[in-house]
Amino acid sequence: MTTLAIAEKKLQDKGFLDIDVDPTLDLFEEIEKLKKEKNAIILAHYYQESDIQDIADYIGDSLGLSQQAAATDADIIVFAGVHFMAETAKMLSPHKKVLLPDLKAGCSLADSCPPPVFRKFKEKYPGHVVVSYINCTAELKTLTDICCTSTNAVQIIESIPKDQPIIFAPDVNLGRYLVKKTGRDMVLWNGSCMVHEIFSNEKITKLMMRHPDAKFIAHPECEEHLLEKADFIGSTTGLLNYTKRNEANIFIVATEAGIIHQMQKASPQKTFIPAPPNNTCACNECPHMKRNTLEKLYITMKYEQPEIILPDWIIEQGRASIDRMLEISAKAGL
């Protein structure tokens, strides 16, 4: 039985997974009360549902959330995101209680790189520095020299001496983008994000023809053929900032559709079209991110469960790669 399965069974035994929330409750009001009572802070990723974004104390991408987790003086960190993000918060604040509304909120990219398999892969390339995208498990971070995010990945790679060989994991699309951007010849692990892999090239091309004045913007986790036609490539925060400062009025957005909530709030006069996936859906949403709901957030804060627990050795060995990333990011002014 996995650690996750054991944790879920304990919650089930205690009844936390079967709690019904009173439909007459004002959840926004109740959650605000709980934040004050428990000295808790809510961190939410841009891909969360809009209600969670609206009640969060901080909304951001992986780098911003990591920095906020490290800086907070709250007693409880409630992480409205996916499992690896809450793990990162726990590693940076090991003495704080870190909660995740739904333990099953995982990540297809993190799952694509099992640490035992990667360990054997790493052994084939002695002398290589391992740079891992922060969208990976806590255990994989123990096999990593430096973490990176889509915001700081270029700066991280360029901080490494040119004669130093590099393994990049787990996102092969981001790795290919970095090879092209930095000119470094890296060994790439073949992992990917389900959200950024199923955008439809044909549907996006038709959208661009229908809206010739639109700017097509994409996250670097997208496949190379999509990045080649993008007007701008950037992290989630980078995409948001681009839509704020660019004079265009229409944007086709190739990343998880949750970010459009913040884009619309920042630029209500502009139109944002989610890039369609290669299925019958109108937009591309991460099913893991969307497991978190306002109701689950309330239950999590009220009962302080589910809690992220990590072995001491993972915290000790994994944190070094995150600290190194934050150190390089600070020097680069990110």
MILUM-937704 format. One line per 3 residues: number of its first residue (from 1); their letters; for each residue x, y, z of N, C-alpha, C. Coordinates in steps of 0.2 Angstrom, whole numbers, m for minus. Layout:
residues N
NUM) A) X:Y:Z:X:Y:Z:X:Y:Z; ...
***
This chain:
residues 334
1) MTT) 4:m6:0:0:0:0:4:6:0; 3:11:m5:7:17:m5:6:22:1; 11:26:2:10:31:7:3:35:6
4) LAI) 2:37:0:m4:41:m2:m11:37:0; m11:30:m2:m16:26:0:m17:25:7; m12:24:11:m12:24:18:m15:30:21
7) AEK) m13:36:19:m16:42:21:m23:43:20; m25:41:14:m32:41:12:m36:37:16; m34:31:18:m37:26:22:m38:29:29
10) KLQ) m33:32:32:m34:35:38:m39:41:38; m39:45:33:m44:50:33:m51:47:32; m52:41:28:m58:38:27:m61:35:34
13) DKG) m56:32:38:m58:29:44:m61:35:49; m58:41:48:m60:46:53:m66:50:50; m68:48:44:m74:51:41:m73:58:37
16) FLD) m67:60:36:m66:66:33:m68:66:26; m68:61:23:m69:61:16:m77:60:14; m81:60:20:m88:59:19:m92:65:22
19) IDV) m88:70:24:m92:76:27:m96:80:22; m102:81:23:m106:85:19:m106:92:22; m105:97:18:m105:104:20:m112:107:19
22) DPT) m114:111:25:m121:114:25:m121:119:19; m126:117:15:m127:122:9:m129:129:10; m131:130:16:m133:137:18:m127:141:20
25) LDL) m121:138:21:m115:142:24:m112:146:19; m110:152:21:m106:157:16:m99:154:17; m97:151:12:m90:148:13:m85:153:13
28) FEE) m86:158:9:m81:163:9:m80:166:16; m85:168:19:m85:170:26:m82:166:31; m84:159:30:m82:154:35:m74:153:34
31) IEK) m72:153:28:m65:152:27:m61:158:30; m63:164:29:m60:170:31:m59:169:39; m65:167:42:m65:166:50:m59:161:52
34) LKK) m59:155:48:m54:150:50:m47:153:49; m46:157:44:m39:159:42:m37:163:48; m41:167:51:m40:172:57:m39:167:63
37) EKN) m43:163:64:m43:159:70:m37:154:71; m35:152:65:m29:147:65:m23:150:62; m23:156:61:m17:160:58:m14:156:52
40) AII) m19:155:48:m18:151:42:m17:155:35; m13:153:30:m13:157:24:m15:152:19; m18:154:14:m20:150:8:m16:152:2
43) LAH) m12:148:m1:m9:149:m7:m12:145:m13; m13:148:m18:m17:145:m24:m13:146:m30; m13:141:m34:m10:141:m41:m15:144:m46
46) YYQ) m13:147:m51:m17:150:m56:m22:146:m59; m20:139:m59:m25:134:m62:m31:132:m58; m31:135:m52:m37:133:m47:m43:136:m50
49) ESD) m49:133:m48:m55:136:m50:m56:144:m47; m60:148:m50:m60:155:m49:m62:157:m42; m66:153:m38:m68:154:m32:m62:153:m27
52) IQD) m58:148:m28:m52:147:m24:m47:153:m25; m46:155:m31:m42:160:m33:m44:167:m29; m50:168:m29:m53:174:m26:m52:174:m18
55) IAD) m52:169:m15:m51:169:m8:m44:168:m5; m40:166:m10:m33:165:m8:m29:171:m6; m24:170:m1:m20:176:1:m15:177:m4
58) YIG) m13:172:m8:m8:173:m13:m9:169:m19; m9:171:m25:m10:167:m31:m4:168:m35; m2:162:m38:4:163:m42:6:156:m46
61) DSL) 12:156:m48:15:150:m52:20:147:m47; 23:142:m50:27:138:m45:32:142:m41; 36:146:m45:41:150:m42:38:155:m36
64) GLS) 33:159:m38:30:163:m33:27:160:m27; 24:154:m28:21:150:m23:27:147:m18; 33:145:m21:38:142:m17:41:148:m13
67) QQA) 42:154:m16:45:160:m12:40:162:m6; 33:162:m8:28:163:m3:28:158:3; 29:152:1:29:147:6:35:147:11
70) AAT) 41:150:8:47:150:12:46:156:17; 42:162:14:42:168:18:37:169:23; 32:165:23:26:166:27:27:164:35
73) DAD) 24:168:39:24:167:46:18:164:49; 14:162:44:8:158:46:9:152:50; 5:149:54:6:143:57:4:137:53
76) IIV) m1:139:48:m4:133:44:m3:136:37; m1:132:32:m1:133:25:m6:129:22; m11:132:19:m16:128:15:m14:129:8
79) FAG) m12:123:4:m10:124:m2:m15:121:m7; m18:126:m11:m23:125:m16:m20:124:m22; m17:118:m23:m13:116:m29:m13:109:m30
82) VHF) m7:106:m32:m7:99:m33:m1:96:m28; m1:90:m27:3:87:m22:10:89:m21; 14:89:m27:21:91:m27:22:98:m24
85) MAE) 17:103:m26:17:110:m23:17:110:m16; 12:106:m13:12:106:m6:18:103:m2; 21:98:m6:27:95:m4:33:100:m3
88) TAK) 33:104:m9:38:109:m9:37:114:m3; 31:116:m2:30:120:4:32:117:11; 31:111:11:33:107:18:40:107:18
91) MLS) 44:106:13:51:106:13:54:112:15; 51:118:13:53:125:14:51:127:21; 46:124:24:43:126:30:42:119:34
94) PHK) 47:115:36:46:109:39:42:109:46; 42:115:49:39:115:56:32:118:56; 30:119:50:23:122:49:18:116:47
97) KVL) 12:117:48:7:112:46:5:114:39; 6:109:34:4:110:27:m2:106:25; m7:109:23:m13:105:21:m14:106:14
100) LPD) m17:100:11:m19:100:4:m26:98:4; m31:102:0:m38:100:1:m40:93:m2; m36:90:m7:m38:84:m9:m31:80:m11
103) LKA) m30:75:m7:m23:71:m8:m23:68:m15; m28:67:m18:m28:64:m25:m26:69:m30; m25:76:m28:m23:81:m33:m16:80:m35
106) GCS) m15:76:m40:m8:74:m42:m5:78:m48; m1:75:m51:2:79:m57:4:73:m62; 2:74:m68:4:69:m73:11:69:m75
109) LAD) 14:75:m75:21:76:m76:25:73:m71; 23:75:m64:27:72:m59:27:64:m59; 21:62:m61:20:54:m61:24:51:m67
112) SCP) 26:55:m72:30:52:m77:37:51:m76; 39:53:m70:46:52:m68:47:49:m61; 46:42:m61:47:39:m55:54:39:m52
115) PPV) 55:41:m46:62:42:m43:66:35:m44; 64:29:m43:68:23:m43:71:22:m50; 66:24:m55:68:23:m62:73:29:m64
118) FRK) 72:35:m62:76:40:m63:83:39:m60; 83:36:m54:90:35:m51:94:30:m56; 91:25:m59:95:21:m63:97:25:m70
121) FKE) 93:29:m72:94:33:m78:100:38:m76; 100:41:m71:105:45:m69:112:42:m68; 112:36:m66:118:32:m66:122:31:m72
124) KYP) 118:31:m78:121:31:m85:125:37:m87; 124:42:m83:127:49:m85:131:51:m79; 136:48:m77:140:51:m71:143:57:m73
127) GHV) 144:62:m68:147:68:m69:142:73:m72; 136:72:m73:131:76:m75:127:80:m69; 126:86:m70:122:90:m65:115:89:m67
130) VVS) 111:87:m62:104:86:m63:100:93:m62; 96:95:m67:92:101:m66:85:98:m67; 80:99:m62:74:96:m62:69:102:m62
133) YIN) 64:102:m66:58:106:m66:55:105:m59; 52:110:m56:50:109:m49:43:105:m49; 40:104:m55:34:100:m56:36:93:m55
136) CTA) 39:91:m50:41:84:m49:40:82:m41; 41:76:m40:40:73:m33:45:76:m28; 44:76:m22:49:77:m17:55:73:m17
139) ELK) 53:66:m18:59:61:m18:63:63:m24; 60:65:m30:64:66:m36:69:72:m34; 67:77:m30:71:82:m29:77:80:m25
142) TLT) 77:74:m21:83:72:m18:88:70:m23; 86:68:m29:91:66:m34:93:72:m39; 91:78:m37:92:84:m41:97:89:m38
145) DIC) 101:92:m42:106:97:m39:103:104:m39; 99:105:m44:96:112:m44:88:111:m47; 84:114:m44:77:114:m47:76:120:m51
148) CTS) 71:121:m55:70:127:m59:62:127:m60; 60:133:m62:53:134:m64:53:136:m71; 47:137:m74:47:139:m81:49:147:m81
151) TNA) 48:150:m75:50:157:m75:58:158:m75; 61:154:m71:68:155:m70:73:149:m74; 70:145:m78:73:139:m81:79:142:m85
154) VQI) 78:147:m89:84:149:m93:90:152:m89; 88:155:m84:93:158:m79:97:152:m76; 93:147:m74:96:142:m70:101:138:m75
157) IES) 99:137:m81:104:133:m85:110:137:m87; 109:144:m88:114:148:m90:119:149:m84; 117:148:m78:121:149:m72:126:143:m71
160) IPK) 125:138:m75:129:132:m75:135:132:m80; 141:131:m78:147:132:m83:146:128:m89; 148:131:m95:146:128:m101:149:121:m102
163) DQP) 155:120:m99:158:113:m100:155:108:m95; 150:110:m91:147:105:m87:141:102:m90; 141:95:m91:135:92:m94:129:91:m89
166) IIF) 123:92:m92:117:92:m88:112:87:m90; 109:84:m85:102:80:m86:97:85:m84; 92:85:m89:86:89:m87:80:85:m87
169) APD) 76:85:m81:70:81:m80:64:86:m77; 58:83:m77:56:78:m81:52:80:m87; 51:86:m89:47:88:m95:52:89:m101
172) VNL) 50:85:m106:54:85:m112:53:91:m116; 47:93:m116:45:99:m120:49:105:m118; 49:106:m111:52:112:m108:60:111:m109
175) GRY) 62:105:m109:69:103:m110:71:105:m117; 67:103:m122:69:105:m129:69:113:m130; 64:116:m127:64:123:m127:70:127:m124
178) LVK) 72:124:m119:78:126:m116:85:125:m120; 85:119:m123:91:118:m127:91:123:m133; 85:124:m136:85:129:m141:86:136:m139
181) KTG) 84:138:m133:85:145:m130:92:146:m128; 95:141:m125:102:142:m122:107:139:m126; 106:135:m131:111:132:m135:115:126:m131
184) RDM) 112:124:m125:115:119:m122:113:112:m124; 117:107:m125:116:101:m127:115:96:m120; 108:96:m118:107:92:m112:104:85:m113
187) VLW) 105:81:m109:101:74:m109:94:75:m106; 89:73:m109:82:75:m107:79:68:m105; 75:69:m100:71:64:m98:64:65:m102
190) NGS) 61:59:m104:55:60:m108:49:60:m104; 47:65:m101:41:66:m97:37:72:m100; 31:72:m98:27:77:m101:20:79:m97
193) CMV) 17:84:m98:11:86:m94:5:85:m99; 0:81:m96:m5:79:m100:m9:86:m103; m9:91:m99:m13:97:m101:m10:100:m107
196) HEI) m3:101:m107:1:104:m112:2:100:m118; 1:93:m118:2:89:m123:m4:88:m128; m10:90:m126:m16:88:m130:m19:94:m134
199) FSN) m15:100:m134:m18:105:m138:m18:103:m145; m24:105:m149:m25:103:m156:m22:109:m160; m17:107:m164:m13:111:m169:m18:114:m174
202) EKI) m22:109:m176:m27:111:m181:m32:116:m179; m35:115:m173:m40:119:m170:m37:126:m169; m31:126:m166:m28:133:m165:m26:136:m171
205) TKL) m24:133:m176:m23:136:m183:m29:139:m185; m35:136:m185:m41:139:m187:m43:145:m183; m42:144:m176:m43:150:m172:m39:156:m174
208) MMR) m33:155:m176:m28:161:m178:m31:164:m184; m33:159:m189:m36:162:m195:m42:166:m194; m46:164:m189:m53:167:m188:m51:174:m184
211) HPD) m46:174:m180:m44:180:m177:m37:182:m179; m36:185:m185:m30:187:m187:m26:192:m183; m30:196:m179:m27:201:m175:m25:198:m168
214) AKF) m27:192:m166:m25:189:m160:m18:187:m159; m16:188:m153:m9:185:m151:m10:178:m148; m6:174:m151:m6:167:m148:0:166:m143
217) IAH) m2:165:m137:3:164:m132:3:157:m129; 9:155:m127:10:148:m125:15:147:m119; 13:142:m115:18:140:m110:23:135:m113
220) PEC) 30:135:m111:35:131:m114:34:124:m113; 29:122:m109:28:114:m108:24:112:m114; 22:116:m119:18:114:m125:23:111:m130
223) EEH) 21:107:m134:25:104:m139:28:109:m144; 34:107:m147:38:112:m151:34:115:m157; 30:111:m160:27:114:m166:22:119:m164
226) LLE) 19:119:m158:15:125:m156:19:131:m154; 25:130:m150:29:135:m148:32:139:m154; 33:135:m160:36:139:m166:31:144:m169
229) KAD) 25:143:m167:20:148:m170:18:153:m165; 20:153:m159:18:157:m153:21:164:m154; 17:169:m153:19:176:m153:23:178:m146
232) FIG) 22:174:m141:25:174:m135:25:168:m131; 31:166:m128:32:160:m124:34:162:m117; 30:159:m112:32:161:m105:29:157:m100
235) STT) 31:158:m94:28:155:m88:21:157:m87; 17:154:m83:10:157:m81:10:164:m80; 15:166:m75:15:173:m73:17:177:m79
238) GLL) 22:175:m83:24:178:m89:19:179:m94; 15:174:m95:9:175:m100:4:180:m97; 3:180:m91:m2:185:m88:1:192:m89
241) NYT) 7:193:m87:10:200:m88:10:202:m95; 11:198:m100:11:199:m107:5:202:m109; m1:199:m107:m8:201:m109:m9:208:m106
244) KRN) m6:210:m100:m7:216:m97:m4:222:m101; 2:221:m103:6:226:m106:5:226:m114; 3:221:m117:3:221:m124:m4:224:m127
247) EAN) m3:228:m132:m9:232:m135:m14:228:m138; m13:222:m139:m18:217:m143:m24:217:m138; m30:216:m142:m36:215:m138:m39:208:m138
250) IFI) m36:203:m142:m38:196:m142:m32:192:m141; m32:187:m136:m27:182:m135:m29:175:m135; m26:171:m139:m27:164:m139:m22:161:m134
253) VAT) m24:158:m128:m20:156:m123:m19:148:m122; m13:146:m124:m11:139:m123:m8:137:m117; m12:136:m112:m10:134:m105:m16:132:m102
256) EAG) m16:129:m96:m22:127:m92:m27:134:m92; m33:132:m93:m38:138:m94:m39:142:m87; m37:139:m81:m38:143:m75:m35:150:m75
259) IIH) m29:151:m79:m26:157:m79:m30:163:m82; m35:161:m86:m39:166:m89:m43:170:m84; m45:167:m78:m48:171:m73:m44:177:m71
262) QMQ) m38:177:m70:m34:182:m68:m33:187:m74; m32:184:m80:m31:189:m86:m37:193:m87; m43:190:m86:m49:194:m87:m50:199:m81
265) KAS) m48:198:m75:m48:203:m70:m43:208:m71; m38:207:m74:m33:212:m75:m34:216:m81; m37:213:m86:m39:217:m92:m46:215:m95
268) PQK) m51:218:m91:m58:216:m93:m60:218:m100; m57:223:m103:m59:225:m109:m56:221:m115; m52:216:m113:m49:211:m118:m52:205:m118
271) TFI) m51:201:m124:m54:194:m125:m49:189:m125; m50:184:m121:m46:178:m120:m49:172:m122; m46:168:m127:m49:162:m129:m44:156:m127
274) PAP) m47:152:m123:m43:146:m122:m41:142:m128; m35:140:m129:m33:135:m134:m36:129:m133; m40:126:m138:m43:120:m138:m39:114:m138
277) PNN) m41:109:m134:m37:102:m134:m40:98:m140; m36:92:m141:m38:88:m147:m43:83:m144; m49:86:m142:m55:82:m140:m61:86:m141
280) TCA) m66:84:m138:m73:88:m139:m73:94:m134; m69:95:m130:m69:100:m125:m68:107:m128; m71:112:m125:m69:119:m128:m63:122:m125
283) CNE) m61:120:m119:m54:122:m116:m51:116:m113; m45:117:m111:m40:112:m108:m39:113:m101; m42:109:m97:m42:110:m89:m38:104:m86
286) CPH) m34:105:m81:m31:100:m78:m36:96:m73; m37:90:m74:m42:87:m69:m39:86:m62; m32:86:m61:m29:86:m54:m30:93:m51
289) MKR) m29:98:m54:m30:105:m51:m37:106:m49; m42:103:m53:m49:105:m52:m52:100:m47; m48:96:m44:m50:91:m39:m52:96:m33
292) NTL) m48:101:m32:m49:105:m26:m55:110:m27; m59:110:m22:m65:114:m22:m66:119:m16; m70:123:m16:m71:128:m11:m74:124:m5
295) EKL) m78:119:m6:m80:115:0:m75:111:3; m70:108:m1:m65:104:1:m60:109:5; m59:115:3:m55:119:6:m57:121:13
298) YIT) m64:122:13:m67:123:20:m66:118:25; m67:111:23:m66:106:27:m59:105:29; m55:106:24:m48:105:26:m45:110:31
301) MKY) m48:116:31:m46:121:36:m49:120:43; m55:117:42:m59:116:49:m56:110:53; m54:105:49:m52:99:53:m44:98:52
304) EQP) m41:103:49:m34:103:48:m31:96:45; m35:93:40:m33:87:37:m36:88:29; m32:85:24:m27:81:25:m20:85:26
307) EII) m15:82:29:m9:85:31:m4:82:27; 1:86:24:7:83:20:12:82:25; 14:75:25:19:73:30:25:70:26
310) LPD) 31:72:27:37:70:23:42:67:28; 45:62:26:51:59:30:56:64:30; 60:64:36:65:69:37:71:69:32
313) WII) 72:63:29:78:62:25:76:66:18; 69:65:16:67:69:10:68:76:11; 65:79:16:66:86:18:73:88:17
316) EQG) 77:85:21:84:87:21:88:86:15; 87:81:11:90:80:5:87:84:m1; 81:85:m1:77:88:m6:77:95:m6
319) RAS) 78:98:0:77:105:1:83:109:m3; 89:106:m3:95:109:m6:94:111:m13; 91:107:m17:90:109:m24:85:115:m25
322) IDR) 80:115:m20:76:121:m20:79:127:m18; 83:127:m12:87:133:m10:92:135:m15; 95:131:m19:99:133:m24:96:137:m29
325) MLE) 90:134:m31:86:138:m36:84:145:m34; 82:145:m27:79:152:m25:85:157:m24; 91:154:m23:97:158:m22:99:161:m29
328) ISA) 99:157:m34:100:159:m41:95:164:m44; 89:163:m42:83:167:m44:84:174:m41; 86:174:m34:87:180:m31:92:185:m34
331) KAG) 98:181:m36:103:185:m39:101:188:m46; 97:184:m49:94:186:m56:88:191:m55; 86:192:m49:81:197:m48:74:195:m50
334) L) 73:188:m50:67:185:m51:62:184:m45
***
